[in-house]
Amino acid sequence: MLRNLKAEMIRTNIKPADIAAFLNVRYATIIDKLNGNYHFSFNDAIKIKNHFFPQMNIEYLFQSFEKESGDDEDESTTTSQFDHSYT
């Protein structure tokens, strides 16, 4: 889950539909990626950062918070959430 990106979207009144339109993808695709079901490509992450959040750090925006199985609910792990394939 991309908590930081979601929080910044709320702070700046950017809707998932805005990002979907900008990237020319389905709304459901953006929702899936925001929820961590799929990863944003590195190129799309750069585009989102540059267009919507030019003042923000990309590592901060796309830091992923994933709950580890068996852990307490408030514990999570953090990773970079980029699809590093170069296709």
C-alpha positions in Angstrom: 0.0 0.0 0.0 1.3 3.4 -0.9 0.3 5.3 2.2 2.5 8.4 1.5 1.3 8.8 -2.0 -2.3 8.5 -0.9 -1.8 11.0 1.9 -0.2 13.5 -0.5 -3.1 13.0 -2.9 -5.6 13.9 -0.2 -3.6 16.9 0.9 -3.4 18.2 -2.6 -6.9 17.1 -3.7 -5.6 14.9 -6.5 -8.0 12.0 -7.2 -7.1 8.6 -8.6 -9.1 9.5 -11.7 -6.7 12.5 -12.3 -3.7 10.1 -12.3 -5.6 7.6 -14.4 -6.4 10.3 -17.0 -2.9 11.6 -17.0 -1.4 8.1 -17.5 -4.2 7.1 -19.9 -5.1 4.0 -18.0 -8.2 2.7 -16.3 -9.3 4.1 -13.0 -9.3 0.5 -11.6 -5.7 0.1 -12.6 -4.7 3.1 -10.5 -6.8 1.9 -7.5 -5.1 -1.6 -7.7 -1.6 0.1 -7.8 -2.4 2.4 -4.9 -3.6 -0.5 -2.9 -0.4 -2.5 -3.6 -2.0 -5.2 -5.7 0.3 -4.2 -8.6 3.4 -1.9 -8.8 3.8 1.3 -10.7 6.4 1.1 -13.4 9.4 3.3 -12.7 8.6 5.5 -15.7 5.0 6.0 -14.5 6.2 6.8 -10.9 8.6 9.5 -12.4 5.7 10.9 -14.5 3.4 11.1 -11.5 6.0 12.7 -9.3 7.0 15.3 -11.9 3.5 16.2 -12.9 1.6 16.1 -9.6 4.2 16.3 -6.9 7.4 18.0 -8.2 8.4 19.2 -4.8 8.2 15.7 -3.2 10.9 13.0 -3.0 10.0 10.0 -5.2 11.3 7.5 -2.6 8.9 9.0 0.0 5.9 9.0 -2.4 6.4 5.4 -3.5 7.5 3.9 -0.2 5.4 0.7 0.2 4.0 -0.4 3.5 3.3 -4.1 3.6 2.0 -6.0 6.5 4.0 -9.0 7.4 1.9 -12.2 8.0 1.7 -13.1 11.7 2.6 -9.6 12.9 0.5 -7.3 15.0 -1.7 -5.0 12.9 0.3 -1.9 13.6 3.6 -3.4 12.4 4.5 -3.3 8.7 7.6 -3.5 6.5 8.6 -0.9 4.0 10.0 -1.4 0.6 10.3 0.5 -2.7 7.3 -0.1 -4.8 8.5 0.0 -8.4 8.3 -2.4 -11.1 11.9 -2.6 -12.1 11.4 -4.3 -15.4 12.7 -2.2 -18.3 10.2 -3.3 -20.9 
